[in-house]
Amino acid sequence: MQKKQNNWRLEAVCMRDANPNYWLSYKYSDIQYAKDGCARCNVKRECFFTALENDDHGRGHSEQ
C-alpha cells in the first residue's frame, strides 16, 4: 500500500527537472520557475496533501 501511495512522485515535474536547485531556492526568478513547473504538474494535488500531512514544503520529497 505504501508503495502505491508514493508512485505519484515518479510523475512530478520537479522530480524530473534538469534544474533541481531552482525548486528549493529563495531567489525570485527560481521561485517563478518552480511555480511555473507546479502549474503544469499533473500530481500537484497529491503533492499538496502529502506536504500538509508531513509538514513538508517542497519537491515531492516527503518521506513516508
PyMOL CGO cylinders between C-alpha atoms (Angstrom):
from pymol import cmd
from pymol.cgo import CYLINDER

trace = [
    CYLINDER, 0.00, 0.00, 0.00, 2.80, 2.43, 0.88, 0.3, 1, 1, 1, 1, 1, 1,
    CYLINDER, 2.80, 2.43, 0.88, 4.49, 1.99, -2.49, 0.3, 1, 1, 1, 1, 1, 1,
    CYLINDER, 4.49, 1.99, -2.49, 1.27, 2.70, -4.38, 0.3, 1, 1, 1, 1, 1, 1,
    CYLINDER, 1.27, 2.70, -4.38, 0.74, 5.94, -2.47, 0.3, 1, 1, 1, 1, 1, 1,
    CYLINDER, 0.74, 5.94, -2.47, 4.24, 7.19, -3.34, 0.3, 1, 1, 1, 1, 1, 1,
    CYLINDER, 4.24, 7.19, -3.34, 4.12, 6.41, -7.07, 0.3, 1, 1, 1, 1, 1, 1,
    CYLINDER, 4.12, 6.41, -7.07, 2.83, 9.91, -7.83, 0.3, 1, 1, 1, 1, 1, 1,
    CYLINDER, 2.83, 9.91, -7.83, 6.36, 11.22, -7.22, 0.3, 1, 1, 1, 1, 1, 1,
    CYLINDER, 6.36, 11.22, -7.22, 7.52, 9.48, -10.39, 0.3, 1, 1, 1, 1, 1, 1,
    CYLINDER, 7.52, 9.48, -10.39, 5.22, 11.79, -12.36, 0.3, 1, 1, 1, 1, 1, 1,
    CYLINDER, 5.22, 11.79, -12.36, 6.11, 15.02, -10.52, 0.3, 1, 1, 1, 1, 1, 1,
    CYLINDER, 6.11, 15.02, -10.52, 7.58, 17.73, -12.75, 0.3, 1, 1, 1, 1, 1, 1,
    CYLINDER, 7.58, 17.73, -12.75, 10.03, 18.78, -10.04, 0.3, 1, 1, 1, 1, 1, 1,
    CYLINDER, 10.03, 18.78, -10.04, 11.48, 15.30, -9.67, 0.3, 1, 1, 1, 1, 1, 1,
    CYLINDER, 11.48, 15.30, -9.67, 12.35, 15.09, -13.37, 0.3, 1, 1, 1, 1, 1, 1,
    CYLINDER, 12.35, 15.09, -13.37, 13.54, 18.66, -13.77, 0.3, 1, 1, 1, 1, 1, 1,
    CYLINDER, 13.54, 18.66, -13.77, 17.04, 19.42, -15.07, 0.3, 1, 1, 1, 1, 1, 1,
    CYLINDER, 17.04, 19.42, -15.07, 17.44, 22.28, -12.56, 0.3, 1, 1, 1, 1, 1, 1,
    CYLINDER, 17.44, 22.28, -12.56, 16.69, 20.76, -9.13, 0.3, 1, 1, 1, 1, 1, 1,
    CYLINDER, 16.69, 20.76, -9.13, 18.26, 23.64, -7.17, 0.3, 1, 1, 1, 1, 1, 1,
    CYLINDER, 18.26, 23.64, -7.17, 15.66, 26.07, -8.50, 0.3, 1, 1, 1, 1, 1, 1,
    CYLINDER, 15.66, 26.07, -8.50, 12.90, 24.26, -6.63, 0.3, 1, 1, 1, 1, 1, 1,
    CYLINDER, 12.90, 24.26, -6.63, 14.20, 24.99, -3.14, 0.3, 1, 1, 1, 1, 1, 1,
    CYLINDER, 14.20, 24.99, -3.14, 15.69, 28.42, -3.76, 0.3, 1, 1, 1, 1, 1, 1,
    CYLINDER, 15.69, 28.42, -3.76, 14.57, 31.74, -2.31, 0.3, 1, 1, 1, 1, 1, 1,
    CYLINDER, 14.57, 31.74, -2.31, 15.60, 33.73, -5.40, 0.3, 1, 1, 1, 1, 1, 1,
    CYLINDER, 15.60, 33.73, -5.40, 12.61, 35.37, -7.08, 0.3, 1, 1, 1, 1, 1, 1,
    CYLINDER, 12.61, 35.37, -7.08, 13.46, 34.02, -10.54, 0.3, 1, 1, 1, 1, 1, 1,
    CYLINDER, 13.46, 34.02, -10.54, 13.87, 30.49, -9.16, 0.3, 1, 1, 1, 1, 1, 1,
    CYLINDER, 13.87, 30.49, -9.16, 10.57, 30.71, -7.30, 0.3, 1, 1, 1, 1, 1, 1,
    CYLINDER, 10.57, 30.71, -7.30, 8.84, 31.76, -10.52, 0.3, 1, 1, 1, 1, 1, 1,
    CYLINDER, 8.84, 31.76, -10.52, 10.49, 28.83, -12.31, 0.3, 1, 1, 1, 1, 1, 1,
    CYLINDER, 10.49, 28.83, -12.31, 9.19, 26.41, -9.66, 0.3, 1, 1, 1, 1, 1, 1,
    CYLINDER, 9.19, 26.41, -9.66, 5.71, 27.93, -9.69, 0.3, 1, 1, 1, 1, 1, 1,
    CYLINDER, 5.71, 27.93, -9.69, 5.56, 27.52, -13.47, 0.3, 1, 1, 1, 1, 1, 1,
    CYLINDER, 5.56, 27.52, -13.47, 6.57, 23.89, -13.08, 0.3, 1, 1, 1, 1, 1, 1,
    CYLINDER, 6.57, 23.89, -13.08, 3.96, 23.27, -10.40, 0.3, 1, 1, 1, 1, 1, 1,
    CYLINDER, 3.96, 23.27, -10.40, 1.30, 24.87, -12.57, 0.3, 1, 1, 1, 1, 1, 1,
    CYLINDER, 1.30, 24.87, -12.57, 1.83, 22.29, -15.32, 0.3, 1, 1, 1, 1, 1, 1,
    CYLINDER, 1.83, 22.29, -15.32, 2.29, 19.31, -12.97, 0.3, 1, 1, 1, 1, 1, 1,
    CYLINDER, 2.29, 19.31, -12.97, -0.32, 16.55, -13.09, 0.3, 1, 1, 1, 1, 1, 1,
    CYLINDER, -0.32, 16.55, -13.09, 0.21, 15.41, -9.48, 0.3, 1, 1, 1, 1, 1, 1,
    CYLINDER, 0.21, 15.41, -9.48, 0.10, 18.74, -7.62, 0.3, 1, 1, 1, 1, 1, 1,
    CYLINDER, 0.10, 18.74, -7.62, -2.94, 17.62, -5.62, 0.3, 1, 1, 1, 1, 1, 1,
    CYLINDER, -2.94, 17.62, -5.62, -1.14, 14.54, -4.28, 0.3, 1, 1, 1, 1, 1, 1,
    CYLINDER, -1.14, 14.54, -4.28, 1.96, 16.62, -3.61, 0.3, 1, 1, 1, 1, 1, 1,
    CYLINDER, 1.96, 16.62, -3.61, -0.02, 19.27, -1.75, 0.3, 1, 1, 1, 1, 1, 1,
    CYLINDER, -0.02, 19.27, -1.75, -1.79, 16.83, 0.55, 0.3, 1, 1, 1, 1, 1, 1,
    CYLINDER, -1.79, 16.83, 0.55, 1.38, 14.87, 1.23, 0.3, 1, 1, 1, 1, 1, 1,
    CYLINDER, 1.38, 14.87, 1.23, 3.17, 18.10, 2.14, 0.3, 1, 1, 1, 1, 1, 1,
    CYLINDER, 3.17, 18.10, 2.14, 0.35, 19.04, 4.52, 0.3, 1, 1, 1, 1, 1, 1,
    CYLINDER, 0.35, 19.04, 4.52, 0.39, 15.64, 6.17, 0.3, 1, 1, 1, 1, 1, 1,
    CYLINDER, 0.39, 15.64, 6.17, 4.15, 15.71, 6.64, 0.3, 1, 1, 1, 1, 1, 1,
    CYLINDER, 4.15, 15.71, 6.64, 4.74, 19.42, 7.28, 0.3, 1, 1, 1, 1, 1, 1,
    CYLINDER, 4.74, 19.42, 7.28, 6.98, 19.40, 4.20, 0.3, 1, 1, 1, 1, 1, 1,
    CYLINDER, 6.98, 19.40, 4.20, 7.44, 22.24, 1.75, 0.3, 1, 1, 1, 1, 1, 1,
    CYLINDER, 7.44, 22.24, 1.75, 8.95, 21.16, -1.49, 0.3, 1, 1, 1, 1, 1, 1,
    CYLINDER, 8.95, 21.16, -1.49, 10.00, 18.94, -4.32, 0.3, 1, 1, 1, 1, 1, 1,
    CYLINDER, 10.00, 18.94, -4.32, 7.86, 15.92, -3.63, 0.3, 1, 1, 1, 1, 1, 1,
    CYLINDER, 7.86, 15.92, -3.63, 10.45, 14.71, -1.14, 0.3, 1, 1, 1, 1, 1, 1,
    CYLINDER, 10.45, 14.71, -1.14, 8.14, 13.95, 1.75, 0.3, 1, 1, 1, 1, 1, 1,
    CYLINDER, 8.14, 13.95, 1.75, 9.37, 10.72, 3.21, 0.3, 1, 1, 1, 1, 1, 1,
    CYLINDER, 9.37, 10.72, 3.21, 6.70, 8.26, 4.26, 0.3, 1, 1, 1, 1, 1, 1,
]
cmd.load_cgo(trace, "trace")
